Amino acid sequence: MNVKPLLDALSRGTAYLIPLLLCAVGLLMLRGKRPYFDAFLSGARSGLDTAVRLCPTLVALLVAIGMLRASGAVEVVGGWLSPLFSTLGVPSELLPLLLTRPFSGSAATATYASLLESCGADSLAAACASVIMGSSDTAVYVLSLYFSSVGVKKTRYALPVSLFLMLFCIFFSCFLVRLCLN
């Protein structure tokens, strides 16, 4: 059975899905009895207020990450942790990525790209890094934005638990990659 014509037809059909959906929502807003547009404007206004409240947190995080990377602290800490992580089955090439991932997605992406260039896309380190990049998030960044937007002052165990879970996921990801590659 040739599936290509079916996939081509499906692809052409989905190209019209988003414009049709936008038109349907627009018609609903025009013809509806409720003030949908006013609700939209109110939501956009509250979203803008939230973005303005988050700006200081974002600026502080970005400055701190820039200072860490520029100072070389990531490489120094990576050098210290390299023997321990290698013993536990995590390639030492991953350490700069693992140290930047909890704080900044863009810094982690840049580190990931340089790892792919230096180790090659088919290496164990690249496979582990790909799984980690696809299955993890920037824990400190997400927690700080979430708690500052909601106004939570006492975060208790949120950061330690998220960092412990991230460490577990790193080791488990490397274990799974080794299992799949062998």
C-alpha positions in Angstrom: 0.0 0.0 0.0 1.4 3.4 -1.0 1.0 5.8 1.9 2.6 8.8 0.2 -0.6 10.2 -1.6 -2.5 9.9 1.7 0.2 11.8 3.5 0.4 14.5 0.8 -3.4 15.0 0.9 -3.3 15.2 4.7 -0.5 17.7 4.5 -2.4 20.0 2.1 -5.5 19.8 4.3 -3.7 20.8 7.5 -2.2 23.8 5.8 -5.7 25.3 5.9 -6.5 24.2 9.5 -5.1 27.2 11.4 -6.6 29.9 9.1 -9.9 28.2 9.3 -9.7 27.9 13.0 -8.8 31.6 13.3 -11.7 32.6 11.1 -14.1 30.4 13.1 -13.0 32.0 16.4 -13.3 35.5 14.8 -16.9 34.7 13.7 -17.7 33.4 17.1 -16.5 36.6 18.7 -18.5 38.7 16.2 -21.7 36.8 16.4 -21.7 35.8 20.0 -23.9 37.3 22.6 -21.1 37.6 25.2 -18.4 40.2 25.1 -15.6 37.9 23.9 -13.4 40.6 22.6 -13.5 42.4 26.0 -12.5 39.2 27.7 -9.7 38.8 25.2 -8.5 42.4 25.9 -8.7 41.8 29.7 -6.6 38.6 29.4 -4.1 40.3 27.2 -3.9 43.2 29.7 -3.3 40.8 32.7 -0.7 38.9 30.6 1.2 42.1 30.0 1.0 43.0 33.7 2.5 39.6 34.5 5.3 40.0 31.9 6.2 43.4 33.5 6.3 41.9 37.0 8.6 39.1 35.7 11.1 41.4 34.0 13.4 42.0 37.0 13.6 38.2 37.7 14.5 37.5 34.1 17.1 40.2 34.0 18.7 39.0 37.2 18.8 35.4 35.9 20.3 36.3 32.6 23.0 38.5 34.2 23.9 35.8 36.6 24.2 33.2 33.9 26.2 35.5 31.7 28.6 36.1 34.6 29.0 32.4 35.3 29.8 31.5 31.8 32.1 34.5 31.3 34.1 33.8 34.5 34.8 30.2 33.5 33.2 28.8 36.7 31.2 26.3 34.7 34.4 24.7 33.3 36.1 24.7 36.7 33.2 23.0 38.5 32.9 20.6 35.5 36.6 19.7 36.0 36.0 19.0 39.7 32.9 16.8 39.1 34.3 15.0 36.0 35.8 12.0 37.9 32.7 11.4 40.0 30.3 11.6 37.0 32.6 9.4 34.8 32.6 6.7 37.6 28.7 6.9 37.6 28.5 6.4 33.9 27.9 10.0 32.7 30.3 11.1 30.0 32.5 14.0 31.2 31.8 16.0 28.0 28.2 16.5 29.3 29.2 18.4 32.4 29.1 21.9 30.9 25.6 21.1 29.6 24.5 19.7 32.9 25.7 22.8 34.8 23.9 25.2 32.5 20.7 23.3 31.8 19.0 24.1 35.2 19.5 27.8 34.7 19.2 28.7 31.0 17.7 27.0 28.0 19.6 29.2 25.5 22.9 28.6 27.3 22.2 24.9 27.4 21.4 24.9 23.7 24.6 26.7 22.8 26.5 24.2 25.0 24.7 21.3 23.3 25.6 22.6 19.9 29.3 22.9 20.8 29.2 19.4 22.3 27.8 18.0 19.0 30.6 19.8 17.1 33.3 18.6 19.3 32.2 15.0 20.0 30.3 14.3 16.8 26.6 13.5 16.5 27.0 9.8 16.7 29.0 9.7 20.0 27.7 8.5 23.3 28.0 12.0 24.8 25.9 13.4 22.0 23.2 10.7 22.4 23.0 11.3 26.1 22.9 15.0 25.6 20.1 14.7 23.1 18.0 12.7 25.5 18.7 15.1 28.3 17.9 18.2 26.2 14.7 16.6 25.0 13.4 15.4 28.3 14.5 18.1 30.8 13.7 21.7 31.5 15.4 24.7 33.1 14.5 23.9 36.7 15.8 27.1 38.4 14.5 29.3 35.7 11.0 27.8 35.7 10.8 27.8 39.5 11.9 31.4 39.9 9.5 32.6 37.2 6.6 30.6 38.5 7.1 31.5 42.2 7.7 35.2 41.4 4.6 35.4 39.1 2.4 33.8 41.7 4.0 35.7 44.6 5.1 32.6 46.6 7.8 33.5 49.2 8.3 30.2 50.9 9.3 27.6 48.4 10.3 25.0 50.9 11.6 21.9 49.1 10.7 22.8 45.5 14.3 23.6 44.3 16.1 20.7 46.1 13.5 18.2 44.9 13.6 19.5 41.3 17.4 19.4 41.3 17.5 15.9 42.8 15.0 14.8 40.2 17.1 16.3 37.4 20.2 14.4 38.7 18.2 11.2 38.7 17.0 11.8 35.2 20.6 12.5 34.0 21.8 9.2 35.3 18.8 7.4 34.1 19.1 9.0 30.6 22.7 7.9 30.3 21.8 4.4 31.5 19.0 4.1 28.9 21.3 5.4 26.1 24.0 2.9 27.0 21.4 0.2 27.1 20.0 1.1 23.7 23.4 1.5 22.0 24.7 -1.9 23.2 
